[in-house]
């Protein structure tokens, strides 16, 4: 109920839907009153575990098979279907992605990719999309709303995380530069300390010379008078 399929020709449904959501996110102009969510469907298969495993093992290769890798989450929903258990489907799908490349990691906060699995009766619809969290689970009405402070903060966190992931080498370079500057500062402090010690040594030397001069002056005062000085005294008495 309330589900409409739109068939496209010569258009990638992933790129088409992402472009529509991107436009809504930027302009904040709601261009549809009746559409709630718009999900691309890139592949379909029978909604049985064996059929799904066989189909997804090939379908997911462009995104997750080595050397390709990425962080991901799985969004599963079943309509009018009772034989598909959510936990079983997610567990099997996560194991399949892990076998393709062990570097694929689950991220439920800000994943790079989201695997959408929608089961409608006996049909399984699958797609792999980007910005699923940013675009409010591809909800057109929510994306078109004006952002509040919390929404802006979440977007800033997402942007910062992407920037950190894309610039690890720059961070390492800055750390090396900081370390180098610290070593240079330590060297300068060592030079200052050495100069201070040299100044203290010179002060001690000056003090020693001064004491030596004072000693010589005292020695001159205490020395006995010469014969010449003695004769002069006798003549003065006469």
C-alpha positions in Angstrom: 0.0 0.0 0.0 1.0 3.6 -0.8 4.0 2.4 -2.8 4.6 3.5 -6.4 7.2 2.3 -8.8 8.6 4.6 -11.4 10.5 3.1 -14.3 13.4 5.0 -15.8 15.3 4.6 -19.1 18.9 5.5 -19.6 19.1 7.0 -16.1 20.9 5.7 -13.1 18.2 5.7 -10.3 20.8 6.3 -7.6 22.2 9.4 -9.2 18.7 10.7 -10.1 17.3 10.4 -6.6 20.5 11.8 -5.0 20.3 14.8 -7.3 16.7 15.5 -6.3 17.5 15.2 -2.6 20.6 17.4 -3.0 18.5 20.1 -4.6 16.0 20.0 -1.8 18.7 20.1 0.8 20.2 23.3 -0.8 17.1 25.2 -1.7 14.8 24.1 1.1 11.9 24.3 -1.3 9.4 21.5 -1.0 8.4 20.6 -4.6 6.1 17.7 -3.7 3.3 17.5 -1.1 2.4 13.8 -1.5 5.8 12.1 -1.8 7.2 11.1 1.5 10.3 9.0 0.7 12.0 8.4 -2.6 14.2 5.3 -2.8 16.2 4.1 -5.8 16.0 0.5 -6.8 19.1 -0.7 -8.5 18.4 -4.5 -8.4 15.7 -7.0 -7.5 15.5 -10.7 -6.7 13.2 -13.2 -5.0 12.7 -12.5 -1.3 14.1 -15.8 -0.1 17.4 -16.1 1.8 19.1 -18.3 -0.7 18.1 -16.1 -3.7 19.1 -13.0 -1.8 22.6 -14.3 -0.9 23.2 -15.4 -4.5 22.1 -12.1 -5.9 23.8 -9.8 -3.4 27.2 -11.6 -3.6 27.4 -10.2 -7.2 25.4 -7.0 -6.8 27.5 -5.6 -4.0 31.0 -6.2 -5.6 31.4 -2.7 -7.1 31.2 -1.1 -3.7 32.7 -3.6 -1.2 34.8 -6.2 -3.0 38.6 -5.7 -2.5 40.3 -3.4 -3.4 37.0 -1.4 -2.9 36.0 -0.7 0.8 33.9 1.6 2.9 32.0 2.0 6.1 28.3 1.0 5.8 25.0 0.4 7.5 22.1 -1.8 6.5 18.5 -0.4 6.3 16.0 -3.3 6.1 12.2 -3.1 5.9 9.7 -5.8 5.0 6.1 -5.2 3.8 3.5 -7.9 3.6 6.1 -10.5 4.3 6.4 -12.7 7.3 9.1 -15.2 6.4 11.9 -12.7 6.4 13.3 -12.0 9.8 15.1 -8.6 10.1 18.0 -9.8 12.3 18.6 -12.9 10.1 18.8 -10.8 6.9 21.1 -8.2 8.4 23.4 -10.7 10.0 23.7 -12.7 6.7 24.3 -9.5 4.7 26.9 -8.2 7.1 28.8 -11.5 6.9 28.7 -11.3 3.1 30.1 -7.8 3.0 32.8 -8.8 5.5 33.9 -11.7 3.3 34.3 -9.4 0.3 36.8 -7.3 2.1 37.6 -7.5 5.9 38.3 -3.7 5.8 34.6 -3.0 5.3 33.4 -1.6 8.7 29.9 -1.1 10.1 29.2 2.5 11.0 25.7 3.4 12.3 26.4 7.1 12.8 28.0 8.5 9.7 28.5 5.7 7.2 29.9 6.3 3.7 27.3 3.9 2.2 23.9 2.5 3.1 22.6 -0.8 1.8 18.8 -0.5 1.5 16.9 -3.7 1.4 13.1 -3.4 0.9 11.0 -6.6 0.8 7.5 -6.3 -0.7 5.7 -9.6 -0.5 8.0 -11.9 -2.5 10.2 -9.3 -4.1 13.4 -7.9 -2.7 14.5 -4.5 -3.8 18.1 -3.5 -3.2 20.2 -0.3 -3.6 23.4 1.2 -2.3 23.2 4.9 -1.6 25.3 7.7 -0.1 24.3 10.5 2.4 21.4 8.4 3.8 21.7 10.0 7.2 22.3 13.5 5.9 19.2 13.3 3.7 17.0 12.0 6.5 16.7 8.5 5.2 15.8 9.9 1.8 12.7 11.6 3.2 11.8 14.5 0.9 9.6 16.3 3.5 12.3 16.2 6.2 15.1 17.3 3.8 13.1 20.3 2.7 12.6 21.6 6.3 14.7 24.4 7.6 17.6 23.1 9.6 17.7 23.7 13.3 20.9 24.2 15.5 21.0 20.4 16.1 20.8 19.7 12.4 23.6 22.1 11.6 25.8 20.7 14.3 25.3 17.1 12.9 26.2 18.3 9.4 29.3 20.0 10.8 30.3 16.8 12.5 29.9 14.8 9.3 31.9 17.3 7.3 34.7 17.4 9.9 34.9 13.6 10.0 35.1 13.4 6.2 37.9 16.1 6.3 39.8 14.2 9.0 39.6 11.0 6.9 40.7 12.7 3.8 43.7 14.5 5.4 45.5 12.0 7.6 48.9 12.8 5.9 48.4 16.5 6.5 47.8 15.8 10.2 50.9 13.6 10.4 52.9 16.4 8.8 51.7 18.9 11.3 52.6 16.6 14.1 56.1 16.2 12.8 56.4 20.0 12.4 55.2 20.5 15.9 57.7 17.9 17.2 60.5 19.5 15.2 59.6 23.0 16.5 59.6 21.6 20.1 63.0 20.1 19.6 64.2 23.4 18.2 62.8 25.2 21.2 64.5 22.7 23.5 67.8 23.4 21.7 67.4 27.1 22.1 66.6 26.7 25.8 69.8 24.6 26.1 71.8 27.4 24.4 70.3 30.1 26.7 71.1 27.9 29.7 74.7 27.4 28.4 75.1 31.2 27.9 73.8 31.9 31.4 76.3 29.4 32.9 79.1 31.1 30.8 78.0 34.5 32.2 77.9 33.2 35.7 81.5 31.8 35.2 82.7 35.2 34.0 81.1 36.9 37.0 82.9 34.4 39.3 86.2 35.1 37.5 85.7 38.9 37.9 84.9 38.5 41.6 88.0 36.4 42.1 90.2 39.0 40.3 88.6 41.7 42.5 89.3 39.7 45.6 92.9 39.2 44.5 93.4 43.0 43.9 91.9 43.7 47.4 94.4 41.2 48.9 97.3 42.9 47.2 96.2 46.3 48.5 96.0 45.0 52.0 99.4 43.4 51.6 100.9 46.8 50.5 99.6 48.6 53.6 101.1 46.1 56.0 104.6 46.0 54.3 107.6 47.5 56.4 109.1 50.9 55.4 112.3 51.0 53.3 115.7 52.4 54.5 115.3 55.5 52.5 112.1 56.3 54.3 113.8 55.6 57.7 116.7 58.0 57.0 114.2 60.7 56.0 112.5 60.4 59.3 115.8 60.6 61.3 116.8 63.8 59.4 113.5 65.3 60.1 114.0 64.6 63.8 117.4 66.4 63.8 
